[in-house]
Amino acid sequence: MPILSIIRSRRAVVLLTASLFSHLCFLLSPIISSAQSSLPQQITVEQAVQEAIEKNLNLLAERYNVAIADARIITARLRPNPVLTVNGFLPDHSIFHSGTSPYSEVVHVDVPFERGGKREYRTQVAENARGVARLQLLDTVRTLTLDVQNAAVDVLLAKANVALAQENLQAFKDIVTVNTNRVRAGDLAQVELERTRLAALQFQNDVQQSESNLRIARNKLQTLVGRTQRSPLFDVIGELQRPKQTVTVEGIREQAVRARPDLLALRRDQARSAADLRLQIAQGVVDYTIGAEIAPQQGNIATGNQFGISFSVPLPLFNRNQGEIERARQEQEQIAAKVRALEADIENDVQNAYQQYTTAQALLQRIETEMLDQSREVRNTIEYSYRRGQSSFVEFLDAQRAFNDTRQSYNNAQADYARSLYLIDAVSGKAINQ
């Protein structure tokens, strides 16, 4: 009986524990789900670019320019409306009773006729303006893509810097632990322990600063991709360094001249300006209006209808649209100058992008092959000697800082190399033609 009662009591405890655990899980489920929902979403650089193209607020506003241009095409294709005029005339009472003049109503219709191909040229201007709007939208996409890519690189760089700072902090925490034991054993002076603790605090400050830079970089990217500050947090994943590519300045230049949307937009604007000049010349051609009317007449003696036809044309004695024709000619010259200026800017952009690429590639290769492993080996050797009491703290701190500077330079070189390749894609227009 005692054994049976013990078993029953244990079963009761187990059941009670299970019930309490399930109840606790039920109470904590909203907190757990909320914590899970606040976990960063992982996206790649390419996914960030695609989300920005779909949701960036400035780009969404820019898209309306294309719709506005489409509406202007509809307006340009419309023909002028005919004009309907209805008049009624009531003669004086004394004249009416004399029988000399009846009542009179007049219905008059005027139909304007445009000459000189105005409607055709208006349509050409509007269609070319729509092409300009579309190319300008693509150029906005090009610049936005570069901004998002650079912001994503900033996030990846900040993450690498946080990892480096945490690694350095952990290394010095280990040294503090070792020195604490050495002080207790009488093998190390107290002042040496305080110096290591101070160095650890400095590295802790580096960790906080790196984490702050990471939050700022994420906030910037979050705005670019069209998310609000209330949106769930997200994180960028992927490699900081892009695969090495073979790039030539001639290839960048040829691609830019062929595919840069801002240059294509200016060239399309030249076509629009040429159509506008033809339109303004056509506006100097006078239009005429043909009208027809019917005037039913009735009085106290006789009734009848009066028919008429009219023709009107303005006399171009003073205004032959000279000002707008000259304005269109000057606008053509202005756009041609803008094209030449942009071509010069593109050439400069190509040279600068290629220079940035070659410099970043050479620096990255030098750090990878000549500096990174050597600095790590020196740090590890000095640390080993310091733990054994064979090196001074100053020597170890110098080796640690040299390693930290080399790793920091390596992270920056990886980021600069990735930025240089993204810049080449943007300068050449390749980013929107992939």
N, C-alpha and C positions, 0 to 999 in steps of 0.2 A: 504493500500500500504506500509506504513512503516513497518508493522509487516511482510509482505511477503518478503520485501527486507532483513529484519533481518534474517529470516529463510534461505533465499538463501545464505546470506553471511556466516552463520554458517555451512551450508552444504559445501560450498566451503572450509572453513577452515578445516573441518573434512576430506574432500577428499584430500586436500593438505597435511595434517598431515599424513594420511594413506600412501600417495604416498612417502613422505619423509621417513617414517618408513620402508616401504618395500625396498626402495633404500638403506637405511642404513644397513638393514639386509643383502642385497645382497653384499654390500661392506665388511661387517664384517664376512661373512660366511667362507672365508678361514682362518681367524684368529680363529674363533670359532672351526672349524674342526681341525685346528692344535693344539689348546689347548686340545680338546677332545682326539686327538691321543696321546698327551703326558701324559695323565692321567695314573697312575700306573695300570698295569694289576694285577689282584688278582689271586694268585695261592696258592695251599696248599703245604705242605711239600712233600706229595706223588707225586704231579704233578711236583714239582721241581726235585725230584729224577728221575722220568721218562724222563723228558726233558734232564737231564744231561746224562742219559744212551744213549739217541738218538743223542745228539748233542755235547757232550763234545769233544773237539779237541784231547786231549791226548788219550781218549778212542777210537776215530775214527782211530787214528794212530795205536793203539794196535790191532785193528781188522785185520789189514793187516797181522799180524803174522800167523793167521789161514789160510788165503789165500796162504801165502808163504809155509806153511806146506803142504797144499793140492798139490801145485805144486811139492814139493819134493817127494810126494808119486807117482806122475806120472813119475818122473825121476827114482825112485827106481824100478818101474815095467818094465822099458824098457829092452829089450834084447840087447846084443852087435850087432853092425852092421857088416855084411860081408864086406870084402875088395876086391875091384876089381882092378887088376893091368894089364895094357896094355903096352907091350914093343915092340919096333921095332928095328931090327938090320940090318944095311947096311954094307956088307963086302967091303973090299978094292977093288979098281977098277981092279988091276992086278990079285987078287985072283978070282974075278968074271969071268974074261975072261979065266982063266985057267980051269973053269968048276968044281972046287973042292968044292965050297961052295955057296949055294943059298942065296937069301934074307930070312929073318926070322922075323915073328911077333908072339908075345906070348900074350895070354889072360889068366890071372891067377886069380882065385877066392879063397879067404881064408875065412873060416867060423869058428869063435871062439866058443868054447863050455865051458860054465862056470860050474864048479863042486863045490860040497860041499854045495849046497843050498844057494849060495850067493844072488841070486835074491829074494828068499823067505825071507831071513834075512834082506836084505835091505828094503824090503817092511814093515816088522815088525818094524824096527827102525823108518821108516818114519811115519807109522801109530801111533806109540806111541808118537812120537814127535808132531804130530798133536793133540793128546789127551792132551799132556802137554800144548801146546799153547792155547787150548780152556779153560783149567782149569786156566791157568794164566790170561786169559782174564776175567774169572769169578771172580778171586781174585781182579783184577783191578776194576771191577764193585763193588765188596764188599767194598773196601777202598773208592772208589768214592762216593758210597752211604752214607757212614758214614760222609765223608767230607761235602757233600751237606746237610745232616740232621743237622750236627753241625752248618753249616753256616746259615741254615734256623732258627735254634734256636737262633743264635746270632741276626738275624734280629728281631725276635719276642721279644727277651729280650731288644734290643735297643728301639723298639717301646714302650714297657712297661715303660722303663726308661724315654723316652721322655714324655709320658703321666703323669708320676709321677712328673717330673720336672715342667711341665706346670701347674699341679695341685698346687704344692707348690708355684710357682710364682703367680698364681692367688690368692691364699690365702693371700700372703703378699701384693699384690696390694690392696686387700680389707682392710687389716690392715692399709696400708698407707693412703687410703681414709678416714678411720675412724679417724686416728690420725690427719690428716689434719683438719678435722672438729673440733676435740677436741682442737687443737692449736688455731684455730680461736675463739673458745668459751672460751679460756683461761683456759681450764681444763687440759692441757698437755704442758710440756715444749718443746721448739723448738728442743732441742738436742735429745729428745726422737723420734721426727718425723724423724730427720736425721738418727738416728740409724735404724729405720724401713726401710727407703729408701735404706740405704746401704745394709741391709739384702736382700731386694728385688732385688737389682742389682746383688748380689751374686747368688741368685736363677736364675736370668736371664742368668748369665754365665753358670749355670748348664744346662739350656735349650739348649743353643747353643752347648755346649760340647756333650750333648746327641744326638742332631740332627746330629752333625758331625759323631758320632759313628754309627748312623743309616745309613748314606750315605755310610760309609766305609763298613759296613756289607752287604749292598745291592750290592755294587760293587763287593765284593768278591763272593757272591752267583751268581751274574750275569755272572762272568767269569766261574764258575764251571758248570753252566748249558749250557754253550756253546754260550752265547750271547756276542756280542761285546759292547763296551761302547757307540756305536751309536744306539744301539737297544732301543726301547721304555722302559721307566721305568716300573718296576713291583713291586708288594708288596706281602708279604707272609701273608696269613690269617690263622686263626685256633687258637687253644688253645696252650699256652706255655707249659702247663703241660699235659703229656700223661696220659691215664687212668692207675690207679694202677694195677699192675700185681703181681701174685705170682711167685717168681723166686727162684730156688734152685741152689746151686753151682753144685750139681751132674747133674742136667738137662742141665746146660750150658756146662759142660765138655763132657757129652755124645753127645750132639748135635754138639759140635766143632769137636770131633774126627770123627764123621760120615759125617759132611757136610763142613768142612773148605776147600775151594778150593785150598789154598796154600799147605795144607798137602796132599790132593788128587793129586795135581800136582807132588809133590815130589815122592809119591808112584808110580804114572804113569811113572815118570822119572826112577824109579828103573826098571820097566819092559822094558823101552827103553834101559837102560844100559845093562840089561841081554841079550836082542836081539842084541845089539851092540857087546857084547863079543862073542856071537855065530857067528856073522858076521865076526869078526876079525879072529876067529879060522878058519872059512871057507875060508877067504882070504889067509890063509897059504896053502890051498890045491891048487896045481898047475892046471891051465887050459891048455887045449890043443887046437890046431888049425889044422883043416883038410883043405887042399887046393887041387884044381883041375885046370889043365891048358890044353890048346890046343895051339899048335904052327904050324900054316900053313907055309909050306916051298915051295918055288918055285925058280927055277934057269933056266939056259939055256939048261939043259939036261933033268931033271925030276922034278916033283912036288909031294907033299904029305903032310899029316898032322901028327903031333907028339902029342901024348897024354901023360899026366903025372898026378900023384897024390902025395901029400906031407903030411907029418905029422910032426908037431913041438910041442915041449913041453919044458918049461923052466926047468932048473935043480936047485932045491932048495938047493944049497950047502951052501949059506951064508944067504940069506934073506928068512926066513920063516914067516915073519910078526911078529916076536917076540916082537918088540917094541909096536906095536898097540895092541897086545893081552894083554901085561902087562898094557898098558895105560887103556884099558877097564876094567881090573880087579881093578885097583886102583880107577877108576871112580866109580865103584860099591861100593867100601868101602867108598868113599867120600860121595856119595848120602845117604848111610845108616847112616853115621854120621850126615848129614844134617837133615835127618828124625828125629833122636833122639833129635837133638838140637831144631828143630821146635816143637816137642811134648813137650819139657820142656818149650819153650816159650809160647806155647798155655796154658799150665797149669798155668804159671805165669799170662798170660793175663786173664784167667778165674777168678783166685783169685782176681786180681786187679779190674776187672769189677764188681765182686760181692761185693767187699768191697766198691767200689764207689757207687754202687746201695743202699746198706744198709745204708751207711752214709747219702746219699742224701735223702732217704726216711724218716729216723729218723729226720733229720734236718727240712725237709718240714713239717712233722707232728707236730713237736714242735712249729714251728713258727705259723702254722695255728691254733693250739689249745690253745697255752699259751701266745703268744706274740702279734699277729696282732691286735686282738680286744682290748687288754689292752692298747697298745700304741695309738690306735685311740681314745679311751675313755679319756686317760690322755691328749692328745693333745686338744681334744674338750673342756674338762673341763678347762684347763689352758687358752685356747683361750677365752672362755666365761668369765672367771674371769678377764682376761687382758682387754677385751673390757669394762668391768664395772669398771676398775681401781683397782681391788682387787689383781692383781698379777703384778709382775714386768716384764719388757721386757725380761730380762735375763731368767726368768723362762719360759716364753712363747717360746723364741728361743730354749732353751734346749728341751722343749717338742716337738717342731716342728722338730728339728734335730733327736731326738730319734725316732719319728714316721717315718721320712724320712729314717733313717738307717734301721728300721725294715721292711719298705716296700721294700727298696732296697735289703735287705737280702732275703725277700720273693720272689722277682723276680728272684734273683740269685739261690735260692733253687729250684724254679720251673724249671729253665733252667737246673740246674745240674741234677735234677731227670729225665728230658726228655733225656738229653745227656747220662745218665747212662743206660737207657733202649735201646737207639740206639746203645750204645757201646756193650751191651750184645748181641743184634742182630748181630752185626758185628763180635764179637769174636766167637760166636757160629756158624756163617755161616747161621743163620736163615734169614738174610736180603735178600739173593739171592735165598732162597727156599720158599718164601712166595707166 
